[in-house]
């Protein structure tokens, strides 16, 4: 299960396609750790999509790990969980694809 992520390097390069900075993170799971590179204007903006990609690639459950990641992002930045979900749903289509499942889990919280 997802535990956390951490920034491992400040951006020192730009994505050639988007012109955005490349942020480097370590996704920490109870079973693995993986380094991901995420384009974005500011830190943490694309991290949830990178988490989705990581779990999809490994054929692991996405929704439960994504919710843990949303809780982690919200706590780390002092955001309300609802605000975090609305923000990512609006700007990141991969999150929007999982929103119905996320809503089902959040009812239980």
N, C-alpha and C positions, 0 to 999 in steps of 0.2 A: 504494500500500500504506500501511496505517496506520503512522505514525511515532510519534506521542505525543499526549497531551492535556495541557492545562494549565488550571488554575483561573484565570478572568479576573475574578471578582468574588465577594466574600463574600456570603452570603445576606442580603438585607435585606427579604425578603418571604416570606409563607407561601402554600403551595398551598391554595386554598380547599376543595378536595375532601378532601385527606388531612391538612391541618394541618401538613405537613412543610415544612421550608425549601426554597427554590428555589436550587440551585447552578448557576452558569453556567460552562461550559467551552468551550474551543476545541479541537475535534478537528483534529489536523494529519495530513494524508495527503500522499503524494507528488504527488497530483493536485489537491487542494483543501484548504481550511480551512473549517470550519463551526462556528458557535456553537450550542451546545445548552443547554437548560435542563432540569435534572434535580432532581426532588423527592427529598429524603432527610433523615434525622435528622442524619447526619454526612457530611462530605465523601467523595466518591468511591464511595459505596455503590451508586448506580444508574448509574454511568458505563458499565459494560459493556452494559447494556440500551440505553442511548442510542447506543452504538457500533453495536449490531445494527440499531437503527432507522435510523440514518444510512446504513449500507451497503445495507440493504433498499430504502430510498427511492431510492437512486441506482442500483439494480440492479447492484451490485458484489458480488464474492465476500465472503461473510460469514465463513466458518470461518477462513480463513487470516488475515484481518484481526482477527478476534476472538482468535485465539491470540496474535498480536502484542500485542494490548491486554492480555491476561491476563499475558503475560510482563512488560509494562511496569508494570502494577499491582503485580505480585509484587515486582519489583525496587525500585520506588519506595517500597514500604512494608516491604520486608524480609521478605515472606511467602514460604513455600514454595509452589511452583506447585501442587502437589497440594492444599494447604490452600485456596488461592484458588479452585480449581475446585470443590472440595467445598462451600465456603461459598456461592458463587454458584449452584451447582446446587440447593442446598437452599432458598435464599430467593428466587431469581429464575427464574421459569418460562421466560423467553425463552432463558436460558442452557441450561436442561435440554433444550430442543428441539434444541440443537446438540451435545449432549454426545457422541453416538456419533461424529460427524465430528471433534470435538476429540480424542477418544481415538485415532482413527486417525492423526492428524497427530502427536500427542505420542509415539507409538511410534517415530517417525522421529528424535526429538530425542535 
